[in-house]
Amino acid sequence: MNIIEKDNPEIIRAWTFYDWANSVFPLVITSAIFPNFYDAVTSTKNEAGEIVSHTVNCFGRNFENQNIYEFVYAFALFIVVLIAPILSGIADYLGNKKRFLQFFCYLGALSCMCLFFFSKNNLELSFLPFVTATIGFWGSLVYYNSYLPEIASVENQDKVSARGFALGYFGSALLLILCLVSIMVLHIPAKYSFLFTGLWWIGFAQITFWKLPNKSHNQKIENRNRLFSKGFVELRGVWVQIKKLSKLKRFLTAYFFYNMGVQTVMVVAVLFARQEIQWADEKSKTTSLIVSILIIQFVGIAGSFIFSKLSDKFGNIAALMFAVAIWIFICVYTYYGVHLPWQFYIVAFLVGFVMGGIQALSRSTYSKLLPESEDLASFFSFYDVMEKMGMIIGTITFGVISEVVGGMRPSVLSLIAYFILGFVLLFTMRKMKIEAGKV
């Protein structure tokens, strides 16, 4: 029996505020300040302060610093894929989904704060908080996303999902600005931004935890002996159901490919720009990259709502096809035509426009296509596993191509292929009979 009142303004506000709280991790840690900090710390400079090498030694082998960063991120995602089903099963048994959301929130936030001690001299140990912060962020989203179909009616899920992403973009941009002021005006070392990120994440998450119900459904007490295997059994059961639901299966396959491209861009964009764009000097490089990231954030707020409106008028699948088509253009343009800062600003604007929109619509589209079930956490656990597997393949492929070929630009070709596959699969969905009013 469902005990959450759908479309309750207080509950929806509390739920969306977790986007405000946790979105500082992908912005400050994986996109803006930490990648710049990491590149500066791990690069070798000459007496004039010019970078002469990006090579680092990790586990006894030399790597280009951006490649080891991508491999470590993929490793963290692999751990999420392994543990998410186990934790989903435990949460179902204990009936305390919100407690697991809190656990991963605190793990991620405290790990961000531990990045304060990051050092090139002990790179293997220094990456450990980055791994656990990544686990905390993505692990919490399994439980957070599963609330969406429980708190919002079908007709409101696009708007609620978009509102969450918009709050996330605005809140994380606000913290980024505060971090930049502390670094560039107050001359506080960049590593203090990692402390600010953790405190922000924990602090604003309390708004969510205060109002969000703990138990969404009455739980069925099961044999404790199956506590750790239950999640994998449930994932298998979800897969059996999905195979019978052609529309949902087709969408998940499309999502697997195009999201592989989206998430890889989020991870590698700053490192790509630092090494492939012709900047005037190191200072203008860092400043320009931060400006471009802020462009992405604020344009992303508008993009989330614009794509929500497009989905109302043309349907979710058509709106997603339009977003993926823009992503294809972005990647082709980046590969052939982006060498100068002003060209990168154009890319930043376009990325911002589609970034929030495609993520919000993907989440709500999946939610709408789900069958009636009291086990929504398992469906979103499956969604999360597919998402992470795609991200692992995407980041590893990007890093391997870059390591073998010698340069990040050829790796963009793999992103183009992912987006084209996603677009084709979405196009085939247009010919499928889909329930009116859903997608």
C-alpha positions in Angstrom: 0.0 0.0 0.0 1.4 3.4 -1.0 1.7 5.8 1.9 3.1 8.8 0.0 0.6 11.4 -1.2 1.4 12.1 -4.9 1.9 15.7 -6.0 2.3 16.9 -2.4 4.1 20.2 -2.8 6.1 19.8 0.4 7.3 16.3 -0.5 8.2 17.3 -4.0 10.0 20.4 -2.8 12.0 18.3 -0.4 12.8 15.7 -3.1 14.0 18.3 -5.7 16.2 19.9 -3.1 18.5 16.9 -3.0 19.4 17.9 -6.6 20.4 21.3 -5.1 22.5 19.5 -2.5 24.3 16.8 -4.4 24.8 18.4 -7.8 27.8 20.2 -6.4 29.7 16.9 -6.7 29.5 16.5 -10.5 30.1 20.3 -10.9 32.9 21.1 -8.4 34.5 17.7 -8.2 34.2 15.9 -11.6 33.8 19.0 -13.9 35.3 22.2 -12.7 37.7 22.7 -9.8 39.0 19.2 -9.0 40.0 18.4 -12.7 41.9 21.8 -12.9 43.4 21.2 -9.5 44.3 17.6 -10.4 45.9 18.6 -13.8 47.9 21.4 -12.1 49.1 19.2 -9.3 50.1 16.2 -11.4 51.6 18.0 -14.4 55.4 18.6 -14.6 56.5 22.3 -15.1 59.8 23.9 -16.1 61.5 26.7 -14.3 59.3 29.3 -16.2 56.2 27.6 -14.9 55.2 26.1 -18.2 53.8 22.6 -18.3 56.2 20.2 -20.1 54.6 16.9 -19.2 51.2 15.4 -18.2 52.7 12.0 -17.3 52.1 10.5 -13.8 53.2 7.2 -12.2 50.4 5.1 -10.7 50.8 1.5 -9.5 54.3 1.4 -11.0 53.3 2.5 -14.6 53.4 5.8 -16.4 50.1 7.2 -17.7 48.9 10.4 -19.2 47.2 12.1 -16.2 43.8 12.5 -17.8 43.7 8.8 -18.7 44.4 7.5 -15.2 41.7 9.9 -14.0 39.2 8.3 -16.4 40.3 4.8 -15.4 39.9 5.5 -11.7 36.4 7.0 -12.3 35.4 3.9 -14.3 36.7 1.7 -11.4 34.5 3.6 -9.0 31.5 3.1 -11.2 32.2 -0.6 -11.4 32.0 -0.8 -7.6 28.7 1.0 -7.7 27.4 -1.6 -10.2 28.5 -4.4 -7.9 27.1 -3.1 -4.7 23.9 -1.3 -5.8 21.8 -4.6 -6.2 23.0 -5.8 -2.8 22.0 -2.6 -1.1 18.7 -2.4 -3.0 17.8 -5.8 -1.6 18.8 -4.9 1.9 16.8 -1.7 1.7 13.7 -3.6 0.5 14.0 -6.0 3.4 14.5 -3.4 6.0 12.0 -1.0 4.5 14.2 2.1 5.0 15.1 3.4 1.5 15.7 6.9 2.9 18.3 5.6 5.4 20.4 4.3 2.5 20.0 7.6 0.7 21.4 9.3 3.8 24.3 6.8 4.1 25.5 7.4 0.5 25.0 11.1 0.9 27.2 11.2 4.0 29.8 8.9 2.4 30.0 11.1 -0.7 30.1 14.4 1.1 32.7 13.3 3.7 34.8 11.8 0.9 34.8 15.2 -1.0 36.1 16.8 2.2 39.0 14.2 2.3 40.1 15.3 -1.2 41.6 18.3 0.7 44.6 16.0 1.3 45.1 15.0 -2.3 48.8 14.7 -3.3 50.8 13.6 -6.3 53.3 11.9 -4.1 50.9 9.3 -3.0 48.5 9.1 -6.0 47.0 5.7 -5.3 45.9 6.6 -1.8 44.9 10.1 -2.8 42.4 8.8 -5.3 40.6 6.7 -2.6 38.4 9.6 -1.5 37.6 10.3 -5.2 36.5 6.7 -5.6 34.3 6.7 -2.4 32.8 10.2 -3.3 31.8 8.8 -6.7 30.3 5.8 -5.0 28.4 8.0 -2.6 27.0 10.3 -5.3 25.8 7.6 -7.7 24.8 5.2 -4.9 22.4 7.8 -3.4 20.8 8.5 -6.8 19.5 4.9 -7.0 17.2 5.6 -4.0 16.6 9.2 -4.9 15.4 8.5 -8.5 13.2 5.7 -7.3 11.0 8.2 -5.4 10.0 10.0 -8.6 7.0 7.8 -9.7 5.9 7.6 -6.0 5.8 11.3 -5.3 4.5 12.6 -8.7 1.6 11.6 -10.9 2.4 10.6 -14.5 1.4 13.9 -16.0 3.7 15.8 -13.6 6.8 13.7 -13.7 8.5 15.6 -16.5 8.0 18.9 -14.7 9.1 17.5 -11.3 12.2 15.9 -12.9 13.1 19.1 -14.7 12.6 21.1 -11.6 15.1 18.9 -9.7 17.7 19.3 -12.4 17.2 23.0 -12.6 17.6 23.4 -8.9 20.7 21.3 -9.1 22.2 23.5 -11.9 21.4 26.7 -10.0 22.6 25.5 -6.6 25.8 24.0 -7.8 26.6 27.1 -9.9 26.1 29.2 -6.8 28.6 27.2 -4.8 31.0 27.2 -7.7 30.9 31.0 -7.8 31.5 31.1 -4.1 34.5 28.8 -4.5 35.9 30.9 -7.3 35.6 34.1 -5.2 37.5 32.3 -2.4 40.2 31.2 -4.8 40.6 34.2 -7.1 39.7 37.1 -4.8 40.4 35.9 -1.3 43.4 33.7 -2.5 42.2 30.7 -0.5 43.9 27.5 -1.8 41.6 25.5 -4.2 41.6 22.4 -2.0 39.4 24.3 0.5 36.7 24.1 -2.2 36.4 20.4 -1.5 35.6 21.1 2.1 32.9 23.6 1.0 31.4 21.0 -1.3 31.1 18.4 1.4 29.5 20.8 3.8 27.1 22.1 1.2 26.0 18.6 0.2 25.4 17.4 3.8 23.8 20.7 4.9 21.2 21.1 2.2 20.4 17.4 2.1 18.8 17.8 5.5 15.9 19.6 3.8 15.3 16.4 1.9 15.7 14.1 4.8 13.4 16.2 7.0 10.3 15.8 4.7 10.9 12.8 2.5 9.1 9.7 3.9 11.3 6.8 4.9 9.0 3.9 3.9 7.2 4.2 0.6 5.4 0.9 0.8 4.6 -1.7 3.3 7.5 -4.1 3.2 7.3 -7.9 3.0 9.6 -9.6 5.6 11.7 -12.3 3.9 14.3 -14.8 4.8 17.4 -13.1 6.1 19.5 -15.7 4.4 18.6 -14.1 1.1 19.5 -10.6 2.3 22.6 -10.1 0.1 21.4 -12.1 -2.9 17.9 -10.6 -3.0 19.0 -7.6 -5.0 20.5 -9.7 -7.8 17.5 -11.9 -7.8 15.3 -8.8 -8.1 17.4 -7.5 -11.0 17.0 -10.7 -12.8 13.3 -10.5 -12.2 13.2 -7.0 -13.5 15.1 -8.1 -16.6 12.6 -10.9 -17.2 9.8 -8.3 -17.0 11.6 -5.8 -19.2 12.1 -8.4 -22.0 8.3 -8.6 -22.2 7.9 -4.8 -22.4 9.1 -4.0 -25.9 8.9 -0.2 -25.5 10.7 -0.1 -22.2 13.4 -2.5 -23.5 13.9 -0.4 -26.6 14.1 2.8 -24.6 16.7 1.3 -22.1 18.9 0.2 -25.0 18.8 3.7 -26.6 19.4 5.2 -23.2 22.4 2.9 -22.7 24.1 4.3 -25.8 23.3 8.0 -25.8 23.9 8.3 -22.0 27.3 6.7 -22.5 28.1 9.7 -24.6 26.6 12.3 -22.2 28.3 11.0 -19.1 31.7 10.6 -20.8 31.5 14.3 -21.9 30.8 15.3 -18.3 33.9 13.5 -17.1 36.4 14.5 -19.8 35.2 17.9 -21.0 37.5 20.0 -18.8 40.6 17.8 -19.3 39.9 17.8 -23.1 39.7 21.6 -23.2 42.9 22.0 -21.1 44.9 19.9 -23.5 43.3 20.3 -26.9 42.3 24.0 -27.0 44.8 26.7 -27.9 44.8 29.0 -24.8 46.8 32.2 -24.5 48.4 31.2 -21.2 47.7 29.0 -18.1 45.8 31.7 -16.2 43.4 32.5 -19.1 43.0 28.8 -19.6 41.7 28.2 -16.1 39.6 31.3 -16.1 38.0 30.6 -19.4 37.2 27.0 -18.5 35.4 28.1 -15.3 33.4 30.7 -17.3 32.4 28.0 -19.8 31.3 25.7 -17.0 29.1 28.5 -15.6 27.6 29.0 -19.0 26.7 25.3 -19.1 25.1 25.5 -15.6 22.9 28.6 -16.2 21.9 27.6 -19.8 21.2 24.2 -18.4 18.5 25.6 -16.1 16.6 27.0 -19.1 17.3 23.9 -21.2 15.7 21.6 -18.5 12.4 23.6 -18.7 12.5 24.0 -22.5 12.8 20.3 -23.1 10.0 19.7 -20.6 7.8 22.0 -22.7 8.9 20.2 -25.9 8.0 16.9 -24.4 4.5 18.3 -23.5 4.0 19.3 -27.1 5.7 16.6 -29.2 6.2 13.8 -26.7 9.2 12.5 -24.7 10.7 10.4 -27.5 10.6 13.2 -30.1 12.2 15.6 -27.6 14.9 13.1 -26.7 15.6 12.6 -30.4 16.1 16.4 -30.8 18.4 16.5 -27.9 20.5 13.5 -29.2 20.7 15.1 -32.6 22.2 18.2 -31.0 24.7 16.0 -29.1 25.8 14.5 -32.4 26.3 18.0 -33.9 28.3 19.0 -30.8 30.7 16.0 -31.1 31.2 16.4 -34.9 31.8 20.2 -34.5 34.2 19.5 -31.6 36.2 17.0 -33.5 36.6 19.1 -36.7 36.2 22.7 -35.7 37.0 23.4 -32.0 40.5 24.6 -31.5 40.1 28.1 -30.2 38.5 29.4 -27.0 35.6 31.2 -28.7 34.7 27.9 -30.4 34.7 26.1 -27.1 32.3 28.7 -25.7 29.8 27.8 -28.5 30.2 24.1 -27.5 29.6 25.0 -23.8 26.4 26.9 -24.7 25.1 23.9 -26.7 26.1 21.4 -24.0 24.3 23.4 -21.4 21.2 23.6 -23.5 20.9 19.8 -23.9 22.6 18.5 -20.7 19.9 19.1 -18.2 17.1 18.5 -20.7 18.2 15.0 -21.8 18.9 13.9 -18.2 15.6 15.1 -16.8 13.6 13.7 -19.8 15.4 10.3 -19.6 14.6 9.9 -15.9 10.9 10.8 -16.4 10.5 8.8 -19.6 11.8 5.7 -17.8 9.5 6.4 -14.9 6.5 6.7 -17.2 7.2 3.4 -19.0 7.5 1.4 -15.9 4.7 -1.2 -15.1 2.6 -0.8 -12.0 4.8 -2.2 -9.2 5.5 -1.8 -5.5 9.2 -2.6 -6.2 10.2 0.6 -7.9 13.6 0.6 -6.2 14.5 -2.6 -8.1 13.5 -1.0 -11.4 15.6 2.1 -10.7 18.4 -0.1 -9.5 18.4 -1.8 -12.9 18.3 1.6 -14.6 21.3 2.6 -12.5 23.2 -0.5 -13.3 22.7 0.0 -17.0 23.6 3.7 -16.7 26.9 2.9 -14.9 27.8 0.0 -17.3 27.5 2.5 -20.2 29.5 5.1 -18.3 32.3 2.5 -17.6 32.5 1.5 -21.2 32.4 5.1 -22.4 35.1 6.4 -20.1 37.4 3.4 -20.6 37.0 3.5 -24.4 37.7 7.3 -24.4 40.8 6.7 -22.2 42.2 3.7 -24.1 41.8 5.5 -27.5 43.6 8.5 -26.1 46.3 6.4 -24.5 46.9 4.4 -27.7 46.6 7.2 -30.3 48.2 9.9 -28.2 45.7 12.7 -27.8 42.1 13.1 -26.7 40.6 14.4 -30.0 40.3 11.0 -31.8 38.4 9.7 -28.8 35.5 12.0 -29.7 34.7 9.7 -32.6 33.6 7.0 -30.1 31.1 9.5 -28.7 29.7 10.3 -32.1 29.0 6.5 -32.6 27.3 6.2 -29.2 24.9 9.1 -30.0 24.1 7.9 -33.5 23.2 4.4 -32.1 21.0 6.1 -29.4 19.3 8.3 -32.0 18.5 5.3 -34.3 17.0 3.3 -31.5 14.8 6.3 -30.4 13.7 6.7 -34.0 12.5 3.1 -34.1 10.4 3.8 -31.0 8.5 6.4 -32.9 6.9 3.6 -35.0 5.8 1.7 -31.9 2.4 2.2 -30.4 2.9 4.0 -27.2 0.2 4.8 -24.7 -1.3 8.3 -25.1 -0.4 10.8 -22.5 2.8 8.9 -21.4 5.7 9.3 -23.8 
